Amino acid sequence: MIVRRRWTAAATTVILFSAVLSHPASGTAAPAAPAAPITLSATETALVRVQLRDQAQLDRLVATGADLANRPRARDGRILADLVLSGTQLAELTAQGATAVQIVQRAGDGNRHYADSVRAAQARTAAGLRTPAAGQRSTAAAVDTLQVQQAYWWTTSGQTFLQAQVATTATDDPDVEITVSWRTADGATGSFPLYRFEDSGEYQYHYALPQPVPSRPVQLSAISSLGGVSRVITPTLWPNATPPPLPAGYQKDFIDAYLTPIDIQARIKRLARQYRDLVDVIDLPNKTQGYRRNAVAYLGDPAVAAVVVESVRFGDQGMNGVQVRTVDPGRANRPLTVGYRDRVLTVSLATDTAGKTVSTTDEVAAAINARQSNRFRATVEDGSAGLPMPVAGPARLDDGLQGTEVPARPWTVQALRLGVHRDGSRVGVLAYSQEHAREWATPLVTLEFAERMLANSRTDPATRELLEQVDIFVIPTVNPDGANYSFNDFAMQRKNLVNHCTGAARDPRYRTSWGVDLNRNYTVGSYFDGYVGASANCLSGTYAGTAELSEAESGNVIALAEDHPNIRFAMNVHSYGGYFMWPPGAYRADGRVTLPRPSIDESTLFLNSARRIVGAIAQERGTVTWPSQTGPVADVLYSAAGNSADQLYYELGIFAWDFEVGNDRWNPATNQWEGVGFQPPFDEAHGESQEYAGGLVEMVRVARDYAAAEFAG
């Protein structure tokens, strides 16, 4: 998370003790377990589940461009948010009243997953909550009315779960408490509390994470602390849709490792060679910057006084290794001069009548910018303004990139086109992934999907029929530059590598915060139009760029869709958290006014298709995307101004969805849902690739059925 001002915490190590509340089915408190320390060094970056102090603290984080991994959740009356933080950022956040709950993933650990980090049980008091048996009504006069908005159940890995959402008419009362009571088919009963969910300052509903229950629930009701009682309803099986069974010999499991952009490029080439009759490779029109950065060095000591000197050209363009220095001319009354010779930038400092150097940091930076602007730019390092410039150097400029095997040149993003008829005569489906660099599992999903379709077309008539009837487009990595940086330099890189920062924000201490969030760079419902969920701060994790579609990568997605108007369905594959979403994806803050809602017919198509696709995902290993995380982006995640799905839907008429792969895993030992992170151990990433590839296959069936119905109509 990067905010508009500098984090000031000075601690070098953060040691926090935390407790997380469990959710026993009966509503009683679980026994407390000893807490263990969460340790994060000041300069280390990690994905941390944090218990925030209050809603106001969350609002401030969102307003300052916090790097939120998914939607903050209410748990036991407290707000939990997954944030990418450095140790000093976490120290300041905890000084403001937040508590670290879980380190989901450390940036330096790559594929290692820290799922066993700190958590302990703590009882929540149920004072004031009333938990009548299902159907029992309060004798007091109710001052609010309750409506059950969701009540779904499912069974996975032998455990049955129940999830409910209930709305109260007492929307302005922040103290209203709601309790759900349930009964199963075999007569067991229990209850659990719901928690108020507000978004953009407006009440939405009360909800809880899925709750374990002993067997199929057959009755559910809710009661509020104001006396309101809901109707008794029967929870519905979720998602209640299954794909056709796979035939004997169906081929899958083509993914056996994480794939860098170089690996993906090789996989695309191999598939095109192996399936010449079914594959075209499309070179998308906008070359990216490539895995390149400007070379930079500190001239002087940043702890005392320094100037940041940066090459105008990229480091690989002959600027890595260039030296910069300041010298004492050794004579009195000398002016400040700047010269460049034999790859050395020399600043000769001005002297007074006694021969003492008198140039300041500001003067040195100004002189470099005035006299060597074709080669260098210079800024005064934070805290060094107006200080005497020391004799320093020579310092070597370097781009800081560690990926020696990555080609240093503009990158051509490629798409696979799969099908028997690749001429626009069939309905088109687009699957694209890794808009966000750190989401390593997402290209595994799209490539597993592509290879399943191709390999089974030889042996499975149903797959061959799909490739006869549907034109499939796959962009495995939208953001190859950021992905290369994530694999080689900074695992938590979210954005691309284009650095639009100016002035002090170009200080290399901020190198892991540069770039544009590509999924905030599109034109519909954008930050530039006043929508929420993106930032103008170039160091923010949700930086929207200098303008709509300012980036090559976002332009490529739209160019592909515009060039192939037969594309009617699209899936943007992200991670993590287990979501299935569609437009609208953004709203304006005042009044929480979303982009226009889909029509009744289109909303029905979105939801019915979601049931089918979620059902297909569950076939692989029982993973169920929760009903509370299935729906419009703005409702089930957060407002994401300028996201690609909104542009595809509103501008081009494409039914556009978003996956967030990497569903939370239930830990029966702790009665907790645990996050898996952006780069889980490969076994987990492999599982995600298999189940969500099945979801993409089902999306192809959805497109086929839609086209058939449209033709029949």
Secondary structure, DSSP 8 states (H G I E B T S, - for coil): ---SS------SEEEE--------TTS----------EEEETT-EEEEEEEES-HHHHHHHHHTT--BSS--EEETTEEEEEEEEEHHHHHHHHHTT-EEEEEEEEGGGTT---TTSS--------TT-----TT---SS--SS-EEEEEEEEEEETTEEEEEEEEEES-TT-TT--EEEEEEETTS-EEEEEEEEEEETTEEEEEE-S-EEESS-EEEEEEEETTS-B---B--EESS--------TT-------S---HHHHHHHHHHHHHHTTTTEEEEE-S--B--S--EEEEEEEETTTEEEEEEEEEEIIIIITT-EEEEE--SSSS---EEEEETTEEEEE--B-TTS-B--BHHHHHHHHHHHSTTTEEEEE-TT-TT-B------EE-B-----TTS--S-B--EEEEE-S--SS-SEEEEEEE-SSTT-TTHHHHHHHHHHHHHHHTTT-HHHHHHHHHEEEEEES-S-HHHHHHHHHT-TT--S-S-----GGGGSGGGGGG-S--GGG-SSTT-GGGTBSS-BS-TTSTTB--SSTT-SHHHHHHHHHHHH-TTEEEEEEEEEEE-EEEES---EETTTTEES----HHHHHHHHHHHHHHHHHHHHHH-----GGGEEEHHHHT---TT-HHHHHHHHH--EEEEEEEEE-EEETTTTEEE---SS--HHHHHHHHHHHHHHHHHHHHHHHHHHHHHHH-
